[in-house]
Amino acid sequence: MSGAGKSVGIQALEDMGYFCIDNLPPILLPKVVELMETADGHMSRVALGIDLRGKEFFESLISEIEELRDNNEIALEIIFIDASDETLVSRYKETRRAHPIDNTLNVLDAIHVERGLLSELKGRANKIIDTSEATEKELRNKIFEHGSGENQSPFNVNIMSFGFKHGIPIDADLVFDVRFLPNPHYVDDLKPLTGLDKPVSDYVMKWKETRTFYGKLLDLLKYMLPQFMKEGKSQVVIAIGCTGGQHRSVTLAEQLAKDLSEPFDFKMKAVHRDAPVESKSYEED
């Protein structure tokens, strides 16, 4: 139903790794199937958001669905997102948007027309989600629960090393400055290396101030990350910055990714923006 939360549902499926297309005219469904068949597995999970916005094409939807169900290579599921008439009227009043079914009707009459047109589709749905009393976060969790059997959204943690002289990452959620720690840059043998090299990491971590700071930071993040997840965030970027982004920040980013991957089942990745090294995922460690 228009206004029930389709866009939020599509965003949740996108976070789950689906290739998403919103507001697709039903007449184009066969073209999507053709793309899936020729994409060499790159479009094996596709989510399509369809409502009555393209009502001139909507009559073909049921027949297109029947053809898809006859295709043995396609596993088709329909999730119908609904809400009470009172809730939908309230949402339209809040947004002051016209109902897409007919802007000459009052909102309640348009909702009744839409409900009648969608009744057959709703009867074919594998899952009906009522959002009358649900927040956006609760809708996301219901979508994810249906898709994975779990009750929480996917959560990605990127721990990024960077150099302040190259600028602070604009996509960082948390930024920590480690320029106060002893700097391997001034040790001739360590200067050409990076924090991924053991001599550098040993040097950075041998100092009492490093170990004290690292312990406090690790405890802080162990507390904060579940709170971010609880609030419905799908990704957190933690930026660790030193002067050049090659030694201290790389060492600490790598160590954090390792130590945080153990207590949590998050997708954890160490990313090194300004160092000539590759990123590494710790989700399977």
Secondary structure, 3 states (H helix, E strand, C coil): CCCCCHHHHHHHHHHCCCEEEECCCHHHHHHHHHHHHHCCCCCCCEEEECCHHHHHHHCCHHHHHHHHHCCCCCCCCCEEEECCHHHHHHHHHHHCCCCCCCCCCCHHHHHHHHHHHHHHHHHCCCEEEECCCCCHHHHHHHHHHHHHCCCCCCCEEEEEEEEHHHCCCCCCCEEEECCCCCCHHHCCCCCCCCCCCHHHHHHHHCCHHHHHHHHHHHHHHHHHHHHHHHCCCCEEEEEEEECCCCCHHHHHHHHHHHHHHCCCCCEEEEEECCCCCCCEECCCC
